[in-house]
């Protein structure tokens, strides 16, 4: 796409770069540098490692003294970042910044940055400070008419923004190494200039710029790679959204690996209702597939519902104790509201659990109705989990509710007692629809829990 610049942008850029001062004289300044830290530095991230190399042997902007305003290039520095991403499905991000102390006033110290490699396994974006919508073109240089050399075609134009002489960090580029990339290199060329405005610039006499290039690996918060402690800390500090709904993580139970997924990371206002179940509020994790094939009760009764079921006793006892200790340590107590069956005198049950089964509403958005009767009496006391909401799961659009057992679609249990019966509970069928089954039939056990 052809890169064009509007008259308004020409005016803005020219105004920034050209400053009129009434005094006459010769302006000068100089660059100084900190002690070099060597020509290479290794950066370790959760996705792999990166090695930065500076062509002149230092991360510092090379010192130049006795500068006079001109269109001459004062700094011409090439640096590269070589990365090996050891993951199969995660990007390895990086950020490139200038850290500096600057005394040059009126945005007269400018820089130009260009990517000079052609690696397809590294994505990099240069900060477009002046919003030219791309790098400089010959057309833009001509339109600017401020004397910039034509060899700056292809560079992005930027300004050293802070004049206060306080320590400052200014991001100039960012990007990432794609998954499964090994020894891929991204290379940049940085040029700097002390602009000649055509007017007196004595106000910059003695001005200094102390700067260096800094490459960092931004913190990667991924459900797959973070420890359970890190996940819990992020959730508790209000950063649950860092783990997107549907993100998956493997957990080992009894020598076998199972997949967990983030099913919820929001807390709508309805969750604040004192009678509302917390099972679809906050940071909810569920087993993506069926862990075991189990009975809700050893006899055919739903009396006492989830509260009195043998499944609940197992879930919060023997099964909980099978989980890795670091996971057990971050699972929080959850208020669980569940529906009742037809046994005389029963109302909805409230329990406090570490591990629980889902309810009908937490899977399907619409009510489960049979012969005009609402099957889950606790429908209005919970909400659909974010995961199933994003999938658009209803009793008519139900493929998003399918879970597998031993690699085949399989029925799985819900915690809701079937309201028209004193012996059945609700279940999700192998195709994602609903059914009710007697309590002592074996169906899939696919529980959930909360962190936070």
N, C-alpha and C positions, 0 to 999 in steps of 0.2 A: 504494500500500500504506500502511495506517495506521501511523504511527510511534508506538511505545510504548516506555516505559522501565520497567525492572524495579525492584523495591524495592532490590535490591543496588546497582544503578547510582545510584539516588537517594542511598543512603548514601555511596557512594564520592564522588560529586560534592559532596555537602554537606560531607563531611569535608574535602575539598580546599579548598572555598571558605570554610568557617567555622573559625576558629582561636580558641580561648579563651585569653585572657591575664588575669592577675589584677590588673595595675596599671590605674589609672584616669588618663585624660588625653585630650588631643585629638591625633590623629595628623595629620600633614601631610607632603607631599612635593612635588616638582615635576619637570616634564619639561624637558629641554633638547634642543637640536637641533644637528646639525652644519651646516656651510655648505651652502646649497642648491646642487644641481647643475643646476638648470633644470627647466622643466616637462615636457620631453620628452627621451627618449633613444632612440637607435636601436640595435637588437641584430641582428647579422647571424649567420645560421646557414647550414649547408650546404643547407637546404631553401628558404631565402628570407630575408625580413627581418621584423622586428617593431619597432613604435614604441610606447613606453610614454608615457602622458600622465597627469599628476597634476593633479587639479582645483584644487589650491591652489598649484601652481607649484613643488613640490619633492618629492623622493623621501623626505624626512625626515618622521618623525612630528612633527606641529606641536607647538611647545613650549607647555606649560601649567604655570603656577607656582602655588605655595601650594595644593597639592591637599589636600583633606580627604577621608577615607573617606566614600563615599556611593554611591548607585545611579545617580548622574548620569553621563552619557556625557561623557568628557573629550576623546576624539578621535573625529572623524567625518570620515573621509577616503575619497574616491572616486578610484579610478584605473582606467585602461583600457589594454588591450594590443591594438593593431591589427596584424594580420599579413597578409602576402602569401606564400603557399606556391607557389613557382615549379615544383614538381615534380608529375608526373602520378601517382605511385604511392607517395609517401613522406609520412608525417606530419611536421609541424614542431613539436617539443615545446618546452615552456617550464616553468620552475619559479619559483614566487614564494616568497620567504623574507623573514623579518624578521631583520635584522642589528642587534644591540643589545648594550649593556652595561646590566645591571640590578642594582639593589640592593634592590628590594622583596622582602621575605622572605615565606615561607609561601604562595606561590602566590596572593597577594592581588591581583596585577595581572593582569587577564583581558582577553581580546579576543573580538570577535564578527566573523565574516566571512560575507559573503553575495554570491552572484553575482546581478547585477541586469540582465543582458541576456538576449536570447532567440535568439542566433545558433545555428543548427543546424550550422554548419560549424566550430564550435569546441567541443571536448570539454574540460571542466574538472572536476577533483575537488578538493574542499576537505578538508584533513586533519581527520579526526574524532578529535581528541585524546582526548576522554573516552569514545569508543566508544558514543555515544548511538544510533548506527546511522542517522544522518540529522540534519537541522537541527532546531532547537528548534521545538516545537509549543506551542500554548496549553495542551494537556494536560500536556506536560512541564513547562512553566513553573509550572503550578498544583501539580503533584506535587512539584517541587523546593521550593517554598514558601520561597524565599530572597530574595524581593523584586525579582526581575528584571523590568524593564518589559515590557509585552506587545508593544510594537513590535519586540521582538527575535525575534518569530516568523519563522521562515525563515532565521535566522542559525545558523551553527555556533559553538559555544562552545569557546574555547581558553584555555590558560593560558600566560603567559610563564614558561617552565620553569626558566631559569637565574637564580640569585640572586647569583652570585659576583662580579659586576662585571667579569668577564672578557669579552673579545669573544666573541660567540656568534652562531650562525646557526641559525634555526629555520624549517623549511619549513612553509608554511601552505596552499599549494595548488599544483597542477600540472595540466598538460593538453597539448593539442596542437591545431594548426590542420590541418584535413584537407587532403589533396592538392588542388591546383587551386583553392584558396580565395584570393580577392583582396580586400584591404581589409576583412577580417572583423574585428569588434571583440568582445572579451570584457571585461566591466566588473565590478569588485568594489567593495563598500563595506566599510570597516574601521572598527569602533568599539572603543574601549578604556575600561576602567572600573577604578577603585581601589575594590575591594569593601569595604563596611562590614560587619564581622563581628558588630557589636553588642557588641563587647568593646573593651577598651583596645588601641590599635594604635600606641602611642608608639615601639615598636621600629622603625617605619618612618619616624620623623621624619628629615628630611634625605635620605631615599632618592631616588635619581635613576634615570631611564631615558633613555638616549640611543639612539634607534633610527631605522632607515630601512627602506623597502621596497626589496627588490632582486629584479629579474627577470633570470633567466639562461636561455640556450638550452643545454640539456644537449648534450654531445658526441654526435653521431649517428655511429654506426659502421655504415655500410651497405656491402655489397660493391659495390653499383652506383655509389656516389658517392665512396668513399674512393680515394685514389691507391694505386698498388701499393706505394709505400714505407710508407704508413700501414697498409695491410693487413699487410705483412711485419712491421712493428714490433709490431702488436697480436698477431700469431701468436707472435712470439719472446718476448713478455712474458707469454704464457700466456692470452691473451684471444681465442683462435681462436673460441670459442663466441659471440662477438659477431656473427659472420657465420653465419647459420643455414644449415643444409644445404638446398640447392635455390636459394639466392640466386643471382642472375644478374648478369653484368656484360658489357658490350660491349667487344670489342677489334677494332682495325682491322689487317688484314693485307693488304698489297698493294692498298690502296684499297677493300677490301671489309670490311664489318662482320660479325663472328661473335660468337656468344653463348657465354660461359664460365659454368660454374656450380660452386658449392661442392658437392663430392660427399662430402667427409669432413671432420670437424673434431674427431675423438676419437682417442685413442691407448690402446686397451685393453692390458692387461698382456701379452697374447700377442705384442704387437709388440716386446717386449723380448727375445724369443728370438733368439739369435744367427743361427739359420738361417731367420728369418722375413723375408719380403719386406716392404719398407717402403712399398709402392705403395698400400696402403689404410690407412696409419697417419698420424696427424697431419692437416695441412691439405692436402687434395687438391683440385685444380681440374681439371675436364675440359671438353672441348668438348661442349656440349649436343647439337650436331648434327654432321654430317659435313663436314669441311673440304675434302677432296679425294677423288678416286677413284684409287686407286693399287694397284700390285702389291706383294706381300710380297717377292718375288724375281723376277728377269727369267727365271729358269728354274724348272721344276717340281720344286723340292726344298725340304724343310724341315730338311735336315742343318744342324746348328749352331743350330737353332731361332731364337728372337728374337735371340740373341747375334750370330749371323753373318748376319742378314738385311739385305738392302739397305734395307728399310723402317726399321730401327733407325739405319742410317747416315744416311739422309735426315732422320729425325726429329731427331736430335741434331746435325745439321750444317746443311744448307740450310734446313730448316724452322725450326729454332731461330733462325737468323739473320734470318728474316723477321719475327720477333716484335718489337714495339716495345722499344726499349732499356730503358725503365723496367720493363717486365715481365721481360725477360731478366735484369736485375740482381737480381731477388728469387727466381728459380727456383733451387731447391737440388738438389744431387746426391742421387739416390735409389738405394738398394739394390733391385735388381729381380731377383726369382727367377722363372724361367719354365720351363714344361714342355718335354719333348723328344719327338721322334718315334721311329720304329722303327729308325733307323739303328743298326747294331751298336756297342755300347760307350758310347752316349751316356747321360748322367745330366742331372738338372736343371741349368739354366744360371743363373749369377749375374753380373749386370752392374751397372755404375754409370751411371745415365742422368739427363739433365735432362728429356727427353721420353720417354714410354713409352706403349705400348698397354695396355689392361686385360687381365686374365686372366679365365677362365671363372668362377672363384669370386668374383671381385670384382663380377661382374654377378649371377649366379644363386647363391642360397644353397645349393641342393642340388648334389650331384655330377652331372656329365654322364657318363652311362653308356650304352655301346652294346655289345650282345651280352655283357653281364656285365663288360665291361672299363671301367675308369675312363679317360676320354679325356684329361683334363688331369692329368699326373703331378705337378704342383706344387700341386694343390688344397689340401693341408693346410699349405702354406707361405705362405698369404695368407688374407685374410678378405673378406667382402662389404663393399663400401663402404657408408657410412651412408646415402647417397642411395637406393641400390637396396634396402637393408634396410628403410627407411621406406616404400618402395613395395611391400614384400612380394614382390619379384621372385624367382621360381623358374622352373624349366623348364616348369612347368604354369601359372604365373601370370606372364606375361611381357610384358604391354603396357608396363610401366614401362621396358623395355629398348629401346624403339623410338627410332630416330634418323632424321632426314630428310636428304636431299641434294637441293638444288634444289626444296625444298618438297614432296618426295614421300618416303614411307618407303623406306628403302634398307638393304641389307646392310652391316655394318661389321666390320672386322677385329679379332681379339683376338691377343695375343702368344703364346698357347699353341700349340705344335706338336701336331698330332693324333697321339696315342700309337700308333695302329694303322697308321700310314702313314709313309713316308719322303718324302712329297711335299705333304702337306696341313697347313693350319692351321685352327684353330677360328674361326668367325665368328658374329655375331649376325644373324639373318635379319630382313627388313623387318617381320615381325610380332612380333619379340622372342624367337623360339625360336632354337635353335642348329643349326648345320650345319657341315660341314667342306668346304673347297674347296682346290684345287691352288694352290700358292704363286704361280704366274704369272698367275692370274686377277685382274682388277681389282675391288677392293671398297673400301668406305668407310674413310677415314683419319680417326679421331676420337680424338686422343691426350689424355693427361693429364699433369699435373706436380704437384710439391709446392712449397709455400712454407713457409719456417721454418728 
